[in-house]
Amino acid sequence: MTPVDAPSWDAPAPVRPWWQRLLRDPVALVAAVVLAVIVACAIAAPLIAPHDPFASSRAVMKPPIWSDKSDPAHLLGTDGQGRDMLSRLFHGTRLTLIIGVLSVGLGGVLGSLLGLLAAFRPKLDPWVMRLVDVMLSFPAILLGLALVAVVGPGAMPVVIALAIATVPDSARIARSIAVSVMKQEYIEAGRALGLSSYTLFHRYLLRNCVSTIMIFMSMRFGQIILIGAALSFLGLGARPPTAELGMMAAQGRDFLLFAPHIAVIPSVLIFVIVLAANILGDALRDVLDPRLRS
């Protein structure tokens, strides 16, 4: 009598880490590489910039290297004061990224803490959300104008204005996901076991909300870069001769007819940064949000 074969079950496929799932998306991979190269060039700006970004020369408004009238010493040409465009792009990108990272980091952390606190302490929820509603009524550009009127133009007022503008959205996102987490059974089990409020907040609430918060902050980064460049374009950002992409585009608008590269090149770089950040943020949402996993 032949022995009966034991039934076999297929083992569940192992869950891939999020970064492996991200690498399988070619569009997200290209966006990540582009953004990494831009960030690396911005960090190494003092080392790789071929010229002093603040030094003027007689080579005024020289076109980029692909033009017949270009200057080999200036690959991307010069601006209206004879300053090297490539060197100013390196330094301007660094300042633009610093403004974006600081704004998203400060506003995202503060807003997320407010949202988590509102969900964790229901008695504080009405007060926190009314504060958020008040902050939503002030656009970032209006906050920038108010801060510039008080302390004068500069990069720090732009960071403060963009951080304040980020707080309400991050607070609402954090509160919405935290409210659903607080309804889970493991929260009630933790309270029944007598766990401290700190343990419940840190180990169970924060850890289950951090992925959603990171998704929001990654997608918000591109918007903040664009709004910060717009504020600098309006003259509310860094002061000359500091290099910043929005201000560089504003300085080149008077030369669009005979030296368009002065405004077009920094504008294209802003577009590339925002597009890459948005694509990467969208891909991170797909791999980190459990509701969207296939």
N, C-alpha and C positions, 0 to 999 in steps of 0.2 A: 504494500500500500504506500503510495507516494505521499510524503508529508505535504501537508497544505502550507503553502507559502504564507507567511505573516503579512498582513496588510502594511503598506508603506504610505507614509505621508510626506509630501514635499515640505521641506523646511521653508519658512518664510524668508523672502529675500531680505538681506541686511539693508538697513536704512543708510544711505550714503550721507556722509557729512555735507553740510550746506555748501562748503567751498568746492567740493567735487561736483555737486549739481550745478553750481554756478559756472564751472569750467566747461560744462557740456553745452552751454549756450554760446554760440560763436559771436553773436552780436554783443552780448554782455562782456565777453572776453576781450573783444576789440575795444569796447568803451573803457574797460578797466585798464588795458595797456596804454591807451591814449591818455587817460587821466593820470596814470602812474608816471608816464614820461613827463607830462606837464608839471606835476608836483615835484619830480626829481630835478627838473631844470629850474624851477622856482627856488627850491632849497639851495641848490648849488649856484645860484645867480652870481654871487660875488666871485666865484672861481671860474665860471665859464663865460662870463660877459666879456666880449672882446675889447670894449672901451668903457671909459667912465660914463655912466648914464647921465651925469650932470654936466659934463664938459661940452662946451660949444665949440664949433669950428667954422671955417669959411665954407665948407661943403654944405650949403643950405638947401634943403628940400631935394636931395639927391634921390632918384628913383631906386627901386630894388634891383637886385642883380639880374633879373630876367629882362630888364630894359636895356636898350642899346646905350643909353646915356648914364648908365650906372657907374658907381665908384666901387672898385674891387675891395676897398678897405671897409665898406659898409654894405653887408650882404642884403639887408632889408632897407637900405637907404637911410636918410636922415630926416629930421623934422624941421619945423620952421626956424629953429635956432641952431641948426647944424649938429644936433645931438644924435648919436647912433640909435636907430630904432630897435635893432636886435637887443642891445644892452638894456634899453629902457623896457622892452617887452619882458625880459627875464625878471627884472626888478619889479615891474608893474604887476606881473602875474603873482609874484610872491606876496605883495601887499593885498591884492584882491583876494587871494586864497586865505590869507590870515584873517581878513575882515569876515569872510564867509564862515570859516571854522569857528572863530570866536563868537560870532553872532548866533550860529546854530547851536554851538555847545552851551553857551550861557542861557539863551532863551529856552532851548530844549530841556536842559536839566531843571531849570527853575519851574517851567510850566509843567513838566512831568511830575515833579514833586508835589505841586499844587493839586494836580488831577488825582494822583494816587492818594493824597491826604484827604481829599474830598470824598473819595469812595471808601476809604478806610474808617473815617470818622463822619458818619452821616449827619451829625449835628453841625459840622462845619461846611457841609456841601452847599447849602443856599448862599452862604457868605462868599465862599470861594468862587462859585459860578457867577454870582453877581459882579464880583471883581473882574472876572474874565470877560463878561459882557461889556463892562465899561472899557476895558482895554481893547476890545474888538472895534470900538467906535473910533479909534484913532489910527488912521493909516500910517504906514511906515514913512511916507514922504512928509506927511504933516508933522510927525514926531521929529523927523530930521530937521525940518525948518525951525521948529520950536527950540530944539537943542542948539542949533547953529546960532539962533538969535540970542541965546543965553551965554554960551561958552565960545562961540566962534566956530568957523569951519575946521574940519580935521577928521582924521580917521576914527578917533575914539567916539565922537558924537554919532557917527554913522553906525558903529558897532553897537552902541547903546540903543539907538533907535531900532535897529534891525532885531536886536535881542528882545526888546520889549514887544515888537510886533510878532515875534515867534512864540512868546509865552502863551497867549490865549489858544492858539491852534494846538500846540503840544499839550496843554492842560486838558482840552476837550477830548483829544485822542486818548490820552492816558486814563482819563476818568471813564470813558466809555468801555475800554477793555478791562479796567480794574473793577468796575461794577459787576461785570459778568464773572470775573475771577472770584469776587467775594461771595458769590452765590454757590460756589462749588462745595462739595461735601467735605473735602479735605480741610477747608477753612473752619467749618463747624467742628470737625474732628479735632483740629488743633486747639480750638478754644475749649472743647470738652476735656482735653488732656491737660489744660492749664498752661499752655505755652504763653510766653510773654508777648506783649504787643510788638516789640522789636523783632522777635523771631517770626511772628506771623507776617509782619510787613516785609522784612528783608528776605526770608527764606521762601515764602509762599506767594506773596503778592508781587513783589518787585521782580523776582526771577521769572514769573509767568507773564509779565508785561514788558520786559526789557526788549524782546525781539520786535514787538510791534512799535515800541518807541524808537528803536534804531531804524526801522523801516521808514517811519515818518521823518526822522532827522536826515536820513540819506536822500529822501525825495525833496525835502525842504531846502537842501543845500543849493541846488541849482536855482531855485527861486530867489534865495537870498543873494547869490552872486549877481543875478540879473538886477534885483532891486538896488543892491549896493552900487553897481556900475551906473545905474540910472541916477542915483543920488550924486555920485561923483561927476557925472555928465552935467548935472545942473549946477555944479560948483559948490556942493555941500560936503564933499569928501575931503581927501587929502589936499594939502596946500602945495602949490608949485614951489620948487621944481621937483617935488616928490613924484615918482613914476607910479601911476595907477591906471589900469586899463580904461576905465570909464572916463577919467580925466584926459587921457591921451586921445581918446576918440573925440572928446569935446574940443581939444586944442587943434585937431585936424579938420574941423568942419569948415573953417574959413578958407581952406586950401583944396576943397574937393574938386574944383575944376581943373587945376593944374598940378596938384600933388595929392591924388586921392589915397595913396598908400598910407598917409599919416593917420587917417581916420579909419580906413577900411581894415587894415591889418589888426589893430587891437579889437575892432568890432567882431571880426571873424574869430579871433581867439576867444572872446567872451562867448560867442555862439557855440564853439567847439566844447568849451568847458561845461556850459549849461547842458548841452545835448548829451555829452558823455555822462555827466552826473545824473541826469534824468533816466537815461537808459540803464545805468548801473543800479540806481535806486529801484526802478521797476523790476529788474531782475532779482534784486535782493528780496523784494516783497514776494516774488513767486517762490523763492526757495526757503524763506524763513517763516512765512505765514502758513500755519498748518492747514488752514481752510482752503488754501489754493494748491496744496500739494496733490499730485496725481497718485 
